[in-house]
């Protein structure tokens, strides 16, 4: 499947921002599952690409002069291998056993993970865990924030894809299975789903397997990966800091479309 992406994010500020810095993980890289055919960022000024500790392509946008808004855009075409279920990487998976403030497993999450998986530590166990978390945490936009932890979302039984991913990570790591947060895009036939998405991956049998709790999908046939990390803060497409500006308003527009593949003559 060939996916065409258009992603624009606009920040407007109540007052002038004296200076700001934005960390952008909005550029996918080639892997076993995906091949980037073309991709470009549309930014207020040129920036250079670098690679962060998790292998993500990172751009750092620094605005030293006063400004009242920032427009960040990304667009491109990526080909997805729909048949591949797992990905292999040279980097060690063991750092993804570490809990973070957003993915710390409390007693309730540890008990829940053991109830679903018992002594099993295989893919079928994590698929059962995925379905159980989907039933426990209802998808309700606006009920959580970026600082909401897995334990808080689990206790409140409501959240969004970010919370589903964090809860899965907490449970998997509590079981001793390396797991990581994934940000990216999801292609669906329905307009009810947001194209910008988050899911989880777990390290099993020397490969990374996907678990999309929100949609109960264990095969990433329509998922385009942007970045990975220990939690949302490591992998979110845009994360920044600023001096001044007052109240911030953010507007995002994301379009993911399937593009027909042209047969060469």
C-alpha positions in Angstrom: 0.0 0.0 0.0 1.2 3.4 -0.9 0.2 6.2 1.5 0.2 10.0 0.8 0.6 12.2 3.9 -0.1 15.8 4.5 0.3 17.1 8.0 0.2 20.8 9.0 0.4 22.2 12.6 -0.2 25.9 13.4 0.6 27.5 16.7 -0.9 30.9 17.5 0.1 32.8 20.7 -1.8 35.4 22.7 1.3 37.6 22.9 4.7 37.7 21.2 7.0 34.8 21.9 10.5 36.0 22.5 12.1 32.8 21.5 11.2 29.2 21.0 12.6 25.8 20.1 10.6 22.9 18.5 11.8 19.3 18.4 10.3 17.7 15.3 10.0 13.9 14.8 7.9 14.3 11.7 10.1 12.4 9.2 9.8 8.6 8.7 12.7 6.5 7.8 13.1 3.4 5.7 12.7 0.0 7.4 11.7 -3.5 6.6 8.0 -2.4 6.6 8.1 1.0 4.9 10.0 2.7 2.1 10.0 6.5 2.0 9.5 7.5 -1.7 9.6 11.2 -1.0 9.2 13.5 2.0 9.7 17.1 2.9 9.2 19.5 5.8 7.8 23.0 5.3 9.4 25.1 8.1 9.9 28.8 8.7 13.7 28.3 8.2 16.1 25.6 7.1 17.0 22.9 9.6 19.4 20.0 9.5 18.4 16.4 10.3 20.0 14.4 13.0 19.3 11.0 14.6 18.2 10.7 18.3 19.1 7.9 20.7 16.1 5.8 19.6 17.0 6.0 15.9 14.3 8.6 15.0 15.0 11.3 12.5 15.0 14.6 14.5 14.9 18.2 13.3 15.4 21.1 15.8 13.7 24.3 14.8 15.0 27.4 16.7 13.3 30.8 16.5 15.4 33.4 18.2 13.4 36.4 17.0 10.0 37.5 18.4 7.0 35.8 16.7 3.3 35.4 17.2 2.8 32.1 15.3 4.6 29.1 13.8 3.5 26.9 11.0 5.0 23.4 10.6 4.2 21.2 7.7 5.2 17.8 6.5 4.2 15.9 3.4 5.3 12.9 1.4 4.6 9.4 0.1 5.6 6.1 1.8 5.1 2.6 0.6 3.9 0.1 3.2 4.5 -3.6 3.2 1.1 -4.9 4.2 2.2 -8.5 4.7 5.1 -8.0 7.1 4.0 -8.6 10.7 7.2 -7.9 12.6 10.4 -5.8 12.2 14.0 -6.6 13.1 16.5 -4.0 14.3 20.1 -4.0 15.4 19.5 -1.7 18.4 19.0 -3.4 21.8 15.4 -3.7 23.0 16.3 -3.8 26.7 16.2 0.0 27.3 12.4 -0.4 26.6 12.0 -2.3 29.8 12.4 0.9 31.7 9.3 2.6 33.2 8.8 6.3 32.9 6.5 8.7 34.8 3.8 8.2 32.1 4.2 4.4 31.9 4.8 3.4 35.6 2.8 0.3 36.4 0.9 0.6 39.7 -0.6 -2.3 41.6 -3.8 -2.2 39.5 -2.0 -2.4 36.2 0.3 -5.2 37.4 -2.6 -7.2 38.7 -4.5 -6.6 35.4 -1.5 -7.7 33.2 -1.1 -10.9 35.3 -4.8 -11.7 35.1 -4.8 -11.4 31.3 -1.5 -13.2 30.6 -0.8 -15.5 33.7 2.5 -17.2 32.9 2.3 -16.6 29.1 4.8 -14.2 27.6 4.0 -14.8 23.9 2.2 -12.9 21.2 -1.1 -14.5 21.9 -0.9 -13.3 25.5 -0.2 -9.7 24.4 -3.1 -9.9 21.9 -5.4 -10.9 24.8 -4.0 -8.0 26.9 -4.6 -5.6 24.0 -8.3 -6.6 23.7 -8.7 -6.4 27.5 -7.3 -2.9 27.7 -9.5 -1.8 24.8 -12.5 -3.0 26.8 -11.3 -1.4 30.0 -10.3 2.0 28.7 -13.1 3.5 26.6 -12.0 5.8 23.8 -13.3 9.2 24.7 -11.4 12.3 23.3 -10.9 15.2 25.7 -10.9 13.2 28.9 -7.1 13.1 29.3 -4.1 15.3 28.6 -0.6 14.7 27.5 0.6 14.5 31.1 -2.0 11.8 32.0 -0.2 8.7 33.1 -1.1 5.1 32.3 -2.2 4.5 35.9 -4.5 7.5 35.8 -6.1 6.6 32.5 -6.6 3.0 33.6 -8.2 4.2 36.9 -10.5 6.6 35.0 -11.3 4.0 32.4 -11.3 6.6 29.6 -8.7 8.0 27.3 -7.3 8.2 23.7 -4.7 6.3 21.7 -1.9 7.8 23.7 -3.4 6.4 26.9 -4.1 3.0 25.3 -0.4 2.8 24.3 0.9 3.9 27.7 -1.3 1.4 29.5 -0.1 -1.4 27.2 3.6 -0.4 27.8 3.1 -0.4 31.5 1.6 -3.9 31.5 4.1 -5.3 29.0 7.1 -4.0 31.0 5.6 -5.2 34.2 5.6 -8.7 32.6 9.3 -8.3 31.7 8.6 -7.7 28.0 10.4 -4.7 26.3 7.8 -2.4 24.8 7.9 1.0 23.1 5.6 3.8 22.2 5.1 4.5 18.4 3.8 7.7 16.8 2.7 7.9 13.2 -0.3 7.8 10.9 -3.1 5.3 10.4 -5.0 5.0 7.1 -8.7 4.1 7.5 -11.7 4.1 5.3 -13.7 6.0 8.0 -13.6 9.7 8.7 -14.4 9.0 12.3 -10.8 8.1 13.1 -8.0 10.6 13.4 -5.2 10.0 10.9 -2.5 11.0 13.4 -2.1 8.0 15.7 -0.2 6.2 18.5 0.3 2.5 19.2 2.7 0.2 20.9 5.3 -2.4 19.9 6.6 -5.3 22.0 9.8 -7.3 21.6 9.1 -11.0 21.0 11.2 -13.7 19.4 13.9 -11.1 18.4 11.5 -8.8 16.6 9.1 -5.9 17.2 5.4 -6.7 16.9 2.7 -4.0 16.8 -0.3 -3.7 19.1 -2.8 -1.0 18.3 -5.0 -1.1 21.4 -7.4 1.6 20.2 -8.4 -0.4 17.1 -7.6 -3.9 18.4 -5.1 -4.5 15.6 -2.1 -6.7 15.9 -0.9 -6.3 12.3 0.4 -2.9 11.2 -0.9 -3.2 7.6 -2.1 0.4 7.5 0.2 2.1 10.0 3.0 4.4 9.0 5.7 4.8 11.7 7.2 8.2 12.4 9.1 7.7 15.7 9.5 5.5 18.7 10.4 6.0 22.4 9.8 5.1 26.0 6.6 7.1 26.0 4.8 10.0 24.2 7.4 12.6 25.2 10.1 10.7 23.3 8.1 10.1 20.1 5.5 12.8 19.6 5.8 14.6 16.2 6.2 18.1 17.8 7.5 19.0 21.2 8.7 22.5 22.1 9.6 25.2 24.6 9.1 28.9 24.5 9.7 32.2 26.4 6.6 34.3 26.6 3.5 34.2 24.3 0.8 33.7 26.9 -2.0 31.4 25.9 -1.3 29.0 23.0 -3.8 27.9 20.4 -2.8 24.8 18.3 -4.6 23.6 15.1 -3.5 20.5 13.3 -4.7 19.1 10.0 -3.7 15.6 9.0 -4.7 13.8 5.8 -3.7 10.2 5.0 -4.7 8.8 1.6 -4.1 5.6 -0.3 -2.2 6.4 -3.6 -2.5 3.9 -6.5 0.8 2.4 -7.5 1.7 3.1 -11.1 2.9 0.1 -13.1 6.1 0.7 -15.0 6.0 0.0 -18.8 
